[in-house]
Amino acid sequence: MRIAIVGAGNVGTALAVLLQKAGHTITGIASRTEESASKAGQRLGVPYTTDAVQFTRQADFVFLTTPDRVIADVCAQISAKDGFSQGAIIAHTSGAHSSQILNSAKGARTVSFHPLQTFANPDCGIKNLPGSFITIEGQATALPIVRQLVSDLLCRPLEIPTEGKPLYHAAACIACNYFTTLLDMALQVMEAAGINREEGLPALAPLIDGTWNNILRTGIPQALTGPISRGDVTTVETHLEEMGKKIPSALPLYRLLGQTTVDVASFKGTIGETERNELLKILGGTK
Ligand SMILES: NC(=O)c1ccc[n+]([C@@H]2O[C@H](COP(=O)([O-])OP(=O)(O)OC[C@H]3O[C@@H](n4cnc5c(N)ncnc54)[C@H](OP(=O)(O)O)[C@@H]3O)[C@@H](O)[C@H]2O)c1
């Protein structure tokens, strides 16, 4: 296919490289600034511009890989200049928004195409994307072509109802972004215990790997271990006391996650009603 990319950032550049590798023709890459457009264009060996319609008019498939906040405006601006060809497929890569924010693309078919992967920079995306899921929804006549494109990227399609996008994206943020924040909190608590971050992160890595392997092998709640899973109330009390003295800023999140972990342990069946109530009481739960 002839594919145009609008938004020469992390996702746009990585998709362009991988689509080109899969044998598609990148008609050109456009961006807000000349700097980003030329960097990506030179990397790909394709024309680049700050005026997207130069390339979008000739494309069978247009990716709008701008920040979420400008996708609808960029789409409307291109459409106002008759920048989409009749029947072309227009996709954005936002996780939270549906294809409906592309309604201004007259005569074209619209979809959302969200790579369920993290792109810290284009090279990380190029390395991590193959094997990932790409979440798709939009106009039915476009979906067979979109599924083929997902397969060309060596990815797997995950189909979602249009109205599910915001909640689906919240789930992805919990699994990816909040996991990062959670580890940052663990490192802060490690520092309060006298172990610096440089030692703390590699020390936690095998524990995280082991946890992840258990989750894959046995699922949740079976993979849950630790004092809450065992009903060791006094151990949790010690955590709370020491955190209160050395790092009280970590207490609210520790308490909240602890209360939710009590639910997982109850579901696992390793704590009874008495331990559940004691744990919730010391964790400040109101359940
Ligand atoms: N990063 C991730 O992990 C990830 C994962 C999945 C999906 N996504 C989604 O992918 C999309 C892009 O994210 P990203 O991380 O690649 O963002 P990014 O690195 O900030 O790149 C966005 C690019 O869009 C360009 N842009 C901004 N305004 C524009 C405009 N009016 N016209 C044309 N280009 C414009 C910027 O150009 P200049 O550099 O020239 O300003 C920038 O290069 C978002 O919808 C995001 O939700 C991101």
The ligand as a MOL file (V3000), in Angstrom:
LIG
                    3D

  0  0  0     0  0            999 V3000
M  V30 BEGIN CTAB
M  V30 COUNTS 48 52 0 0 0
M  V30 BEGIN ATOM
M  V30 1 N 4.4840 6.7710 22.9420 0
M  V30 2 C 3.7870 5.6880 23.1650 0
M  V30 3 O 4.2190 4.8290 23.9280 0
M  V30 4 C 2.4850 5.4510 22.4410 0
M  V30 5 C 1.9820 4.1480 22.4130 0
M  V30 6 C 0.8100 3.8990 21.7090 0
M  V30 7 C 0.1310 4.9510 21.1020 0
M  V30 8 N 0.6260 6.2280 21.1880 0 CHG=1
M  V30 9 C -0.1370 7.2900 20.4960 0
M  V30 10 O 0.5520 7.6500 19.3050 0
M  V30 11 C 0.3630 9.0510 19.0360 0
M  V30 12 C 1.7190 9.7240 18.9210 0
M  V30 13 O 2.4170 9.5720 20.1340 0
M  V30 14 P 4.0110 9.7500 20.1960 0
M  V30 15 O 4.4290 9.1960 21.5030 0
M  V30 16 O 4.6260 9.2740 18.9390 0 CHG=-1
M  V30 17 O 4.1120 11.3370 20.2510 0
M  V30 18 P 5.3770 12.2390 19.9150 0
M  V30 19 O 6.6370 11.4530 19.9710 0
M  V30 20 O 5.2260 13.4750 20.7080 0
M  V30 21 O 5.1570 12.5960 18.3820 0
M  V30 22 C 4.0910 13.3590 17.9180 0
M  V30 23 C 4.5340 14.0290 16.6230 0
M  V30 24 O 3.4140 14.7420 16.1020 0
M  V30 25 C 3.8920 15.9300 15.5310 0
M  V30 26 N 2.8490 16.9440 15.5220 0
M  V30 27 C 2.3870 17.6990 16.5560 0
M  V30 28 N 1.4290 18.5310 16.1220 0
M  V30 29 C 1.3030 18.3100 14.7880 0
M  V30 30 C 0.5180 18.8950 13.7720 0
M  V30 31 N -0.3690 19.8590 14.0570 0
M  V30 32 N 0.6910 18.4470 12.5070 0
M  V30 33 C 1.5680 17.4760 12.2000 0
M  V30 34 N 2.3720 16.8850 13.1350 0
M  V30 35 C 2.2310 17.3140 14.3980 0
M  V30 36 C 5.0630 16.3490 16.3780 0
M  V30 37 O 5.8600 17.0710 15.5070 0
M  V30 38 P 7.0480 18.0660 15.9010 0
M  V30 39 O 8.1090 17.1790 16.5150 0
M  V30 40 O 7.4290 18.5680 14.5910 0
M  V30 41 O 6.4670 19.0540 16.8650 0
M  V30 42 C 5.6530 15.0310 16.8370 0
M  V30 43 O 6.7410 14.6640 16.0330 0
M  V30 44 C -0.5200 9.5800 20.1660 0
M  V30 45 O -1.8620 9.5450 19.7390 0
M  V30 46 C -0.3020 8.5810 21.2930 0
M  V30 47 O -1.4250 8.4980 22.1510 0
M  V30 48 C 1.7710 6.4930 21.8320 0
M  V30 END ATOM
M  V30 BEGIN BOND
M  V30 1 1 1 2
M  V30 2 2 2 3
M  V30 3 1 2 4
M  V30 4 1 4 5
M  V30 5 2 4 48
M  V30 6 2 5 6
M  V30 7 1 6 7
M  V30 8 2 7 8
M  V30 9 1 8 9
M  V30 10 1 8 48
M  V30 11 1 9 10
M  V30 12 1 9 46
M  V30 13 1 10 11
M  V30 14 1 11 12
M  V30 15 1 11 44
M  V30 16 1 12 13
M  V30 17 1 13 14
M  V30 18 2 14 15
M  V30 19 1 14 16
M  V30 20 1 14 17
M  V30 21 1 17 18
M  V30 22 2 18 19
M  V30 23 1 18 20
M  V30 24 1 18 21
M  V30 25 1 21 22
M  V30 26 1 22 23
M  V30 27 1 23 24
M  V30 28 1 23 42
M  V30 29 1 24 25
M  V30 30 1 25 26
M  V30 31 1 25 36
M  V30 32 1 26 27
M  V30 33 1 26 35
M  V30 34 2 27 28
M  V30 35 1 28 29
M  V30 36 1 29 30
M  V30 37 2 29 35
M  V30 38 1 30 31
M  V30 39 2 30 32
M  V30 40 1 32 33
M  V30 41 2 33 34
M  V30 42 1 34 35
M  V30 43 1 36 37
M  V30 44 1 36 42
M  V30 45 1 37 38
M  V30 46 2 38 39
M  V30 47 1 38 40
M  V30 48 1 38 41
M  V30 49 1 42 43
M  V30 50 1 44 45
M  V30 51 1 44 46
M  V30 52 1 46 47
M  V30 END BOND
M  V30 END CTAB
M  END
